[in-house]
Amino acid sequence: MKKNKIYCSDTCPFCQRAYQLLEKRGIAFKKHYVKSANDWDEVMALTGRNTVPQVFVNDVYIGGFDDLSAADQSGKLDEILAQ
């Protein structure tokens, strides 16, 4: 089963926007809160980035909120969901 997850912090406004976009599209996801140095190490190992949100849809790495929004607008998100 493919997974949708977001590495996030609830104090991050871009995380909130990512939640809203995914929820508006009806895409269920699991939040992975980034709080400790080990959490940040995991994010860096998976994405090469040290910011949140970091979004995965159908186990495909999308990127941050700007990347998610661009994928939604371009139709790429629909392609990933159809996989």
Biopython code that builds the backbone (N, CA, C, O; Angstrom):
import numpy as np
from Bio.PDB.StructureBuilder import StructureBuilder

atoms = [
    (1, "MET", "N", (0.843, -1.189, 0.000)),
    (1, "MET", "CA", (0.000, 0.000, 0.000)),
    (1, "MET", "C", (0.885, 1.248, 0.000)),
    (1, "MET", "O", (1.795, 1.372, 0.819)),
    (2, "LYS", "N", (0.615, 2.151, -0.907)),
    (2, "LYS", "CA", (1.394, 3.372, -1.000)),
    (2, "LYS", "C", (0.969, 4.340, 0.100)),
    (2, "LYS", "O", (-0.182, 4.355, 0.535)),
    (3, "LYS", "N", (1.939, 5.151, 0.536)),
    (3, "LYS", "CA", (1.696, 6.014, 1.677)),
    (3, "LYS", "C", (1.818, 7.483, 1.316)),
    (3, "LYS", "O", (2.605, 7.876, 0.455)),
    (4, "ASN", "N", (1.013, 8.281, 2.003)),
    (4, "ASN", "CA", (1.078, 9.730, 1.918)),
    (4, "ASN", "C", (1.513, 10.225, 3.289)),
    (4, "ASN", "O", (0.863, 9.936, 4.294)),
    (5, "LYS", "N", (2.613, 10.972, 3.330)),
    (5, "LYS", "CA", (3.058, 11.488, 4.618)),
    (5, "LYS", "C", (3.677, 12.858, 4.437)),
    (5, "LYS", "O", (4.141, 13.234, 3.361)),
    (6, "ILE", "N", (3.662, 13.581, 5.538)),
    (6, "ILE", "CA", (4.220, 14.918, 5.539)),
    (6, "ILE", "C", (5.069, 15.089, 6.792)),
    (6, "ILE", "O", (4.588, 14.905, 7.910)),
    (7, "TYR", "N", (6.326, 15.441, 6.596)),
    (7, "TYR", "CA", (7.200, 15.799, 7.712)),
    (7, "TYR", "C", (6.877, 17.251, 8.024)),
    (7, "TYR", "O", (6.921, 18.108, 7.142)),
    (8, "CYS", "N", (6.552, 17.523, 9.286)),
    (8, "CYS", "CA", (5.947, 18.812, 9.576)),
    (8, "CYS", "C", (6.170, 19.295, 10.998)),
    (8, "CYS", "O", (6.751, 18.613, 11.843)),
    (9, "SER", "N", (5.678, 20.509, 11.218)),
    (9, "SER", "CA", (5.584, 21.138, 12.525)),
    (9, "SER", "C", (4.284, 21.929, 12.512)),
    (9, "SER", "O", (4.016, 22.658, 11.557)),
    (10, "ASP", "N", (3.484, 21.798, 13.543)),
    (10, "ASP", "CA", (2.200, 22.505, 13.546)),
    (10, "ASP", "C", (2.347, 24.009, 13.697)),
    (10, "ASP", "O", (1.376, 24.739, 13.494)),
    (11, "THR", "N", (3.536, 24.494, 14.047)),
    (11, "THR", "CA", (3.741, 25.941, 14.145)),
    (11, "THR", "C", (4.166, 26.557, 12.820)),
    (11, "THR", "O", (4.309, 27.775, 12.719)),
    (12, "CYS", "N", (4.368, 25.728, 11.809)),
    (12, "CYS", "CA", (4.840, 26.179, 10.499)),
    (12, "CYS", "C", (3.648, 26.568, 9.615)),
    (12, "CYS", "O", (2.782, 25.732, 9.358)),
    (13, "PRO", "N", (3.588, 27.816, 9.147)),
    (13, "PRO", "CA", (2.466, 28.218, 8.290)),
    (13, "PRO", "C", (2.432, 27.484, 6.951)),
    (13, "PRO", "O", (1.352, 27.248, 6.410)),
    (14, "PHE", "N", (3.594, 27.120, 6.408)),
    (14, "PHE", "CA", (3.606, 26.381, 5.142)),
    (14, "PHE", "C", (3.100, 24.955, 5.341)),
    (14, "PHE", "O", (2.505, 24.374, 4.433)),
    (15, "CYS", "N", (3.332, 24.390, 6.522)),
    (15, "CYS", "CA", (2.775, 23.070, 6.843)),
    (15, "CYS", "C", (1.253, 23.156, 6.869)),
    (15, "CYS", "O", (0.564, 22.290, 6.329)),
    (16, "GLN", "N", (0.740, 24.194, 7.493)),
    (16, "GLN", "CA", (-0.711, 24.382, 7.556)),
    (16, "GLN", "C", (-1.300, 24.469, 6.158)),
    (16, "GLN", "O", (-2.354, 23.892, 5.892)),
    (17, "ARG", "N", (-0.638, 25.176, 5.275)),
    (17, "ARG", "CA", (-1.121, 25.303, 3.897)),
    (17, "ARG", "C", (-1.061, 23.964, 3.163)),
    (17, "ARG", "O", (-1.944, 23.645, 2.367)),
    (18, "ALA", "N", (-0.014, 23.184, 3.437)),
    (18, "ALA", "CA", (0.088, 21.854, 2.827)),
    (18, "ALA", "C", (-1.039, 20.959, 3.320)),
    (18, "ALA", "O", (-1.644, 20.233, 2.531)),
    (19, "TYR", "N", (-1.329, 21.004, 4.636)),
    (19, "TYR", "CA", (-2.442, 20.217, 5.182)),
    (19, "TYR", "C", (-3.726, 20.586, 4.451)),
    (19, "TYR", "O", (-4.481, 19.712, 4.025)),
    (20, "GLN", "N", (-3.969, 21.891, 4.307)),
    (20, "GLN", "CA", (-5.211, 22.363, 3.687)),
    (20, "GLN", "C", (-5.323, 21.900, 2.242)),
    (20, "GLN", "O", (-6.395, 21.477, 1.810)),
    (21, "LEU", "N", (-4.238, 21.975, 1.495)),
    (21, "LEU", "CA", (-4.275, 21.545, 0.094)),
    (21, "LEU", "C", (-4.575, 20.058, 0.003)),
    (21, "LEU", "O", (-5.431, 19.643, -0.779)),
    (22, "LEU", "N", (-3.875, 19.249, 0.801)),
    (22, "LEU", "CA", (-4.105, 17.805, 0.767)),
    (22, "LEU", "C", (-5.533, 17.462, 1.192)),
    (22, "LEU", "O", (-6.184, 16.622, 0.572)),
    (23, "GLU", "N", (-6.013, 18.114, 2.246)),
    (23, "GLU", "CA", (-7.374, 17.843, 2.716)),
    (23, "GLU", "C", (-8.408, 18.278, 1.682)),
    (23, "GLU", "O", (-9.400, 17.580, 1.469)),
    (24, "LYS", "N", (-8.188, 19.425, 1.036)),
    (24, "LYS", "CA", (-9.107, 19.906, -0.003)),
    (24, "LYS", "C", (-9.190, 18.916, -1.161)),
    (24, "LYS", "O", (-10.256, 18.727, -1.748)),
    (25, "ARG", "N", (-8.065, 18.286, -1.484)),
    (25, "ARG", "CA", (-8.021, 17.300, -2.560)),
    (25, "ARG", "C", (-8.514, 15.931, -2.107)),
    (25, "ARG", "O", (-8.633, 15.018, -2.924)),
    (26, "GLY", "N", (-8.801, 15.776, -0.815)),
    (26, "GLY", "CA", (-9.279, 14.496, -0.313)),
    (26, "GLY", "C", (-8.176, 13.463, -0.179)),
    (26, "GLY", "O", (-8.436, 12.261, -0.225)),
    (27, "ILE", "N", (-6.954, 13.924, -0.013)),
    (27, "ILE", "CA", (-5.802, 13.034, 0.102)),
    (27, "ILE", "C", (-5.492, 12.818, 1.574)),
    (27, "ILE", "O", (-5.042, 13.733, 2.265)),
    (28, "ALA", "N", (-5.734, 11.609, 2.047)),
    (28, "ALA", "CA", (-5.424, 11.279, 3.437)),
    (28, "ALA", "C", (-3.912, 11.209, 3.597)),
    (28, "ALA", "O", (-3.209, 10.760, 2.692)),
    (29, "PHE", "N", (-3.415, 11.648, 4.737)),
    (29, "PHE", "CA", (-1.972, 11.642, 4.970)),
    (29, "PHE", "C", (-1.686, 11.483, 6.456)),
    (29, "PHE", "O", (-2.538, 11.725, 7.311)),
    (30, "LYS", "N", (-0.462, 11.070, 6.727)),
    (30, "LYS", "CA", (-0.013, 10.932, 8.100)),
    (30, "LYS", "C", (1.037, 12.004, 8.367)),
    (30, "LYS", "O", (1.940, 12.227, 7.560)),
    (31, "LYS", "N", (0.900, 12.660, 9.514)),
    (31, "LYS", "CA", (1.872, 13.678, 9.913)),
    (31, "LYS", "C", (3.018, 13.023, 10.671)),
    (31, "LYS", "O", (2.802, 12.196, 11.557)),
    (32, "HIS", "N", (4.229, 13.400, 10.314)),
    (32, "HIS", "CA", (5.433, 12.986, 11.037)),
    (32, "HIS", "C", (6.056, 14.267, 11.580)),
    (32, "HIS", "O", (6.682, 15.027, 10.840)),
    (33, "TYR", "N", (5.879, 14.498, 12.875)),
    (33, "TYR", "CA", (6.374, 15.725, 13.485)),
    (33, "TYR", "C", (7.887, 15.688, 13.623)),
    (33, "TYR", "O", (8.459, 14.712, 14.106)),
    (34, "VAL", "N", (8.519, 16.763, 13.192)),
    (34, "VAL", "CA", (9.966, 16.888, 13.256)),
    (34, "VAL", "C", (10.288, 17.736, 14.492)),
    (34, "VAL", "O", (10.050, 18.943, 14.514)),
    (35, "LYS", "N", (10.834, 17.075, 15.519)),
    (35, "LYS", "CA", (11.088, 17.755, 16.788)),
    (35, "LYS", "C", (12.531, 17.624, 17.256)),
    (35, "LYS", "O", (13.076, 18.562, 17.838)),
    (36, "SER", "N", (13.150, 16.494, 17.017)),
    (36, "SER", "CA", (14.479, 16.226, 17.573)),
    (36, "SER", "C", (15.544, 16.232, 16.475)),
    (36, "SER", "O", (15.240, 16.266, 15.282)),
    (37, "ALA", "N", (16.783, 16.198, 16.914)),
    (37, "ALA", "CA", (17.898, 16.115, 15.958)),
    (37, "ALA", "C", (17.791, 14.854, 15.110)),
    (37, "ALA", "O", (18.103, 14.881, 13.920)),
    (38, "ASN", "N", (17.354, 13.754, 15.709)),
    (38, "ASN", "CA", (17.181, 12.508, 14.950)),
    (38, "ASN", "C", (16.109, 12.662, 13.875)),
    (38, "ASN", "O", (16.250, 12.138, 12.770)),
    (39, "ASP", "N", (15.029, 13.388, 14.204)),
    (39, "ASP", "CA", (13.970, 13.643, 13.216)),
    (39, "ASP", "C", (14.524, 14.440, 12.038)),
    (39, "ASP", "O", (14.233, 14.138, 10.881)),
    (40, "TRP", "N", (15.327, 15.462, 12.346)),
    (40, "TRP", "CA", (15.902, 16.282, 11.278)),
    (40, "TRP", "C", (16.874, 15.466, 10.438)),
    (40, "TRP", "O", (16.946, 15.629, 9.220)),
    (41, "ASP", "N", (17.621, 14.586, 11.098)),
    (41, "ASP", "CA", (18.534, 13.710, 10.357)),
    (41, "ASP", "C", (17.761, 12.842, 9.371)),
    (41, "ASP", "O", (18.205, 12.629, 8.243)),
    (42, "GLU", "N", (16.602, 12.342, 9.798)),
    (42, "GLU", "CA", (15.764, 11.512, 8.924)),
    (42, "GLU", "C", (15.280, 12.314, 7.724)),
    (42, "GLU", "O", (15.331, 11.837, 6.590)),
    (43, "VAL", "N", (14.809, 13.534, 7.974)),
    (43, "VAL", "CA", (14.335, 14.387, 6.883)),
    (43, "VAL", "C", (15.473, 14.659, 5.897)),
    (43, "VAL", "O", (15.288, 14.557, 4.684)),
    (44, "MET", "N", (16.636, 15.002, 6.418)),
    (44, "MET", "CA", (17.787, 15.282, 5.556)),
    (44, "MET", "C", (18.191, 14.058, 4.742)),
    (44, "MET", "O", (18.512, 14.179, 3.560)),
    (45, "ALA", "N", (18.178, 12.886, 5.365)),
    (45, "ALA", "CA", (18.556, 11.656, 4.659)),
    (45, "ALA", "C", (17.585, 11.338, 3.528)),
    (45, "ALA", "O", (17.995, 10.854, 2.474)),
    (46, "LEU", "N", (16.298, 11.607, 3.744)),
    (46, "LEU", "CA", (15.284, 11.282, 2.743)),
    (46, "LEU", "C", (15.156, 12.322, 1.633)),
    (46, "LEU", "O", (14.858, 11.989, 0.486)),
    (47, "THR", "N", (15.388, 13.600, 1.995)),
    (47, "THR", "CA", (15.066, 14.674, 1.054)),
    (47, "THR", "C", (16.237, 15.565, 0.675)),
    (47, "THR", "O", (16.207, 16.224, -0.364)),
    (48, "GLY", "N", (17.261, 15.588, 1.506)),
    (48, "GLY", "CA", (18.360, 16.518, 1.279)),
    (48, "GLY", "C", (18.022, 17.931, 1.697)),
    (48, "GLY", "O", (18.787, 18.858, 1.429)),
    (49, "ARG", "N", (16.903, 18.105, 2.340)),
    (49, "ARG", "CA", (16.453, 19.436, 2.778)),
    (49, "ARG", "C", (16.331, 19.472, 4.298)),
    (49, "ARG", "O", (16.154, 18.443, 4.951)),
    (50, "ASN", "N", (16.430, 20.688, 4.843)),
    (50, "ASN", "CA", (16.325, 20.842, 6.294)),
    (50, "ASN", "C", (15.201, 21.799, 6.674)),
    (50, "ASN", "O", (15.320, 22.580, 7.618)),
    (51, "THR", "N", (14.117, 21.720, 5.925)),
    (51, "THR", "CA", (12.938, 22.535, 6.198)),
    (51, "THR", "C", (11.690, 21.658, 6.194)),
    (51, "THR", "O", (11.702, 20.541, 5.678)),
    (52, "VAL", "N", (10.637, 22.173, 6.765)),
    (52, "VAL", "CA", (9.336, 21.523, 6.694)),
    (52, "VAL", "C", (8.364, 22.497, 6.054)),
    (52, "VAL", "O", (8.555, 23.709, 6.146)),
    (53, "PRO", "N", (7.334, 21.990, 5.412)),
    (53, "PRO", "CA", (6.967, 20.594, 5.243)),
    (53, "PRO", "C", (7.790, 19.917, 4.156)),
    (53, "PRO", "O", (8.355, 20.568, 3.278)),
    (54, "GLN", "N", (7.840, 18.613, 4.238)),
    (54, "GLN", "CA", (8.368, 17.757, 3.182)),
    (54, "GLN", "C", (7.296, 16.704, 2.934)),
    (54, "GLN", "O", (6.947, 15.937, 3.831)),
    (55, "VAL", "N", (6.785, 16.674, 1.726)),
    (55, "VAL", "CA", (5.583, 15.913, 1.392)),
    (55, "VAL", "C", (5.904, 14.728, 0.490)),
    (55, "VAL", "O", (6.648, 14.850, -0.483)),
    (56, "PHE", "N", (5.326, 13.579, 0.835)),
    (56, "PHE", "CA", (5.395, 12.367, 0.016)),
    (56, "PHE", "C", (3.964, 11.952, -0.300)),
    (56, "PHE", "O", (3.132, 11.859, 0.603)),
    (57, "VAL", "N", (3.669, 11.700, -1.574)),
    (57, "VAL", "CA", (2.355, 11.224, -2.003)),
    (57, "VAL", "C", (2.583, 9.937, -2.791)),
    (57, "VAL", "O", (3.380, 9.901, -3.728)),
    (58, "ASN", "N", (1.873, 8.886, -2.396)),
    (58, "ASN", "CA", (2.070, 7.560, -3.010)),
    (58, "ASN", "C", (3.544, 7.164, -2.975)),
    (58, "ASN", "O", (4.069, 6.588, -3.928)),
    (59, "ASP", "N", (4.194, 7.479, -1.872)),
    (59, "ASP", "CA", (5.613, 7.201, -1.654)),
    (59, "ASP", "C", (6.531, 7.957, -2.613)),
    (59, "ASP", "O", (7.722, 7.655, -2.686)),
    (60, "VAL", "N", (6.003, 8.928, -3.343)),
    (60, "VAL", "CA", (6.797, 9.764, -4.244)),
    (60, "VAL", "C", (7.094, 11.075, -3.527)),
    (60, "VAL", "O", (6.186, 11.738, -3.024)),
    (61, "TYR", "N", (8.372, 11.443, -3.484)),
    (61, "TYR", "CA", (8.758, 12.692, -2.844)),
    (61, "TYR", "C", (8.332, 13.861, -3.717)),
    (61, "TYR", "O", (8.733, 13.962, -4.876)),
    (62, "ILE", "N", (7.511, 14.749, -3.148)),
    (62, "ILE", "CA", (7.032, 15.931, -3.858)),
    (62, "ILE", "C", (7.934, 17.122, -3.565)),
    (62, "ILE", "O", (8.365, 17.824, -4.480)),
    (63, "GLY", "N", (8.216, 17.345, -2.280)),
    (63, "GLY", "CA", (9.015, 18.494, -1.863)),
    (63, "GLY", "C", (8.274, 19.274, -0.801)),
    (63, "GLY", "O", (7.473, 18.719, -0.050)),
    (64, "GLY", "N", (8.547, 20.573, -0.745)),
    (64, "GLY", "CA", (7.896, 21.453, 0.217)),
    (64, "GLY", "C", (6.546, 21.941, -0.285)),
    (64, "GLY", "O", (6.024, 21.441, -1.281)),
    (65, "PHE", "N", (5.982, 22.929, 0.421)),
    (65, "PHE", "CA", (4.658, 23.408, 0.034)),
    (65, "PHE", "C", (4.646, 23.986, -1.374)),
    (65, "PHE", "O", (3.730, 23.705, -2.148)),
    (66, "ASP", "N", (5.645, 24.787, -1.718)),
    (66, "ASP", "CA", (5.664, 25.381, -3.062)),
    (66, "ASP", "C", (5.685, 24.298, -4.138)),
    (66, "ASP", "O", (5.030, 24.424, -5.172)),
    (67, "ASP", "N", (6.440, 23.241, -3.885)),
    (67, "ASP", "CA", (6.499, 22.119, -4.835)),
    (67, "ASP", "C", (5.154, 21.400, -4.917)),
    (67, "ASP", "O", (4.709, 21.021, -6.000)),
    (68, "LEU", "N", (4.515, 21.216, -3.768)),
    (68, "LEU", "CA", (3.201, 20.569, -3.719)),
    (68, "LEU", "C", (2.172, 21.393, -4.478)),
    (68, "LEU", "O", (1.395, 20.853, -5.266)),
    (69, "SER", "N", (2.167, 22.695, -4.240)),
    (69, "SER", "CA", (1.229, 23.577, -4.920)),
    (69, "SER", "C", (1.456, 23.561, -6.430)),
    (69, "SER", "O", (0.500, 23.502, -7.204)),
    (70, "ALA", "N", (2.718, 23.613, -6.845)),
    (70, "ALA", "CA", (3.032, 23.574, -8.284)),
    (70, "ALA", "C", (2.602, 22.250, -8.901)),
    (70, "ALA", "O", (2.079, 22.225, -10.015)),
    (71, "ALA", "N", (2.819, 21.143, -8.179)),
    (71, "ALA", "CA", (2.406, 19.830, -8.687)),
    (71, "ALA", "C", (0.889, 19.761, -8.822)),
    (71, "ALA", "O", (0.371, 19.162, -9.764)),
    (72, "ASP", "N", (0.186, 20.369, -7.885)),
    (72, "ASP", "CA", (-1.272, 20.393, -7.941)),
    (72, "ASP", "C", (-1.741, 21.198, -9.147)),
    (72, "ASP", "O", (-2.627, 20.758, -9.880)),
    (73, "GLN", "N", (-1.163, 22.360, -9.355)),
    (73, "GLN", "CA", (-1.591, 23.239, -10.442)),
    (73, "GLN", "C", (-1.221, 22.696, -11.819)),
    (73, "GLN", "O", (-1.943, 22.918, -12.791)),
    (74, "SER", "N", (-0.105, 21.990, -11.901)),
    (74, "SER", "CA", (0.353, 21.491, -13.207)),
    (74, "SER", "C", (-0.287, 20.168, -13.622)),
    (74, "SER", "O", (-0.187, 19.764, -14.780)),
    (75, "GLY", "N", (-0.947, 19.490, -12.670)),
    (75, "GLY", "CA", (-1.524, 18.185, -12.960)),
    (75, "GLY", "C", (-0.610, 17.032, -12.580)),
    (75, "GLY", "O", (-1.014, 15.871, -12.648)),
    (76, "LYS", "N", (0.628, 17.344, -12.176)),
    (76, "LYS", "CA", (1.567, 16.290, -11.784)),
    (76, "LYS", "C", (1.054, 15.522, -10.572)),
    (76, "LYS", "O", (1.250, 14.310, -10.480)),
    (77, "LEU", "N", (0.401, 16.214, -9.645)),
    (77, "LEU", "CA", (-0.139, 15.547, -8.461)),
    (77, "LEU", "C", (-1.175, 14.503, -8.864)),
    (77, "LEU", "O", (-1.209, 13.410, -8.298)),
    (78, "ASP", "N", (-2.008, 14.832, -9.826)),
    (78, "ASP", "CA", (-2.995, 13.857, -10.317)),
    (78, "ASP", "C", (-2.311, 12.638, -10.925)),
    (78, "ASP", "O", (-2.770, 11.510, -10.740)),
    (79, "GLU", "N", (-1.221, 12.858, -11.648)),
    (79, "GLU", "CA", (-0.476, 11.737, -12.233)),
    (79, "GLU", "C", (0.094, 10.828, -11.155)),
    (79, "GLU", "O", (0.049, 9.603, -11.271)),
    (80, "ILE", "N", (0.627, 11.436, -10.112)),
    (80, "ILE", "CA", (1.187, 10.645, -9.005)),
    (80, "ILE", "C", (0.088, 9.873, -8.304)),
    (80, "ILE", "O", (0.281, 8.712, -7.946)),
    (81, "LEU", "N", (-1.043, 10.488, -8.105)),
    (81, "LEU", "CA", (-2.170, 9.817, -7.441)),
    (81, "LEU", "C", (-2.699, 8.652, -8.276)),
    (81, "LEU", "O", (-3.217, 7.682, -7.723)),
    (82, "ALA", "N", (-2.573, 8.739, -9.591)),
    (82, "ALA", "CA", (-3.085, 7.696, -10.485)),
    (82, "ALA", "C", (-2.157, 6.481, -10.557)),
    (82, "ALA", "O", (-2.547, 5.444, -11.094)),
    (83, "GLN", "N", (-0.954, 6.591, -10.033)),
    (83, "GLN", "CA", (0.022, 5.488, -10.096)),
    (83, "GLN", "C", (-0.413, 4.331, -9.248)),
    (83, "GLN", "O", (0.284, 3.319, -9.180)),
]
sb = StructureBuilder()
sb.init_structure("model")
sb.init_model(0)
sb.init_chain("A")
sb.init_seg("    ")
for serial, (resi, resn, name, xyz) in enumerate(atoms, 1):
    if name == "N":
        sb.init_residue(resn, " ", resi, " ")
    sb.init_atom(name, np.array(xyz, "f"), 0.0, 1.0, " ", f" {name:<3s}", serial, name[0])
structure = sb.get_structure()
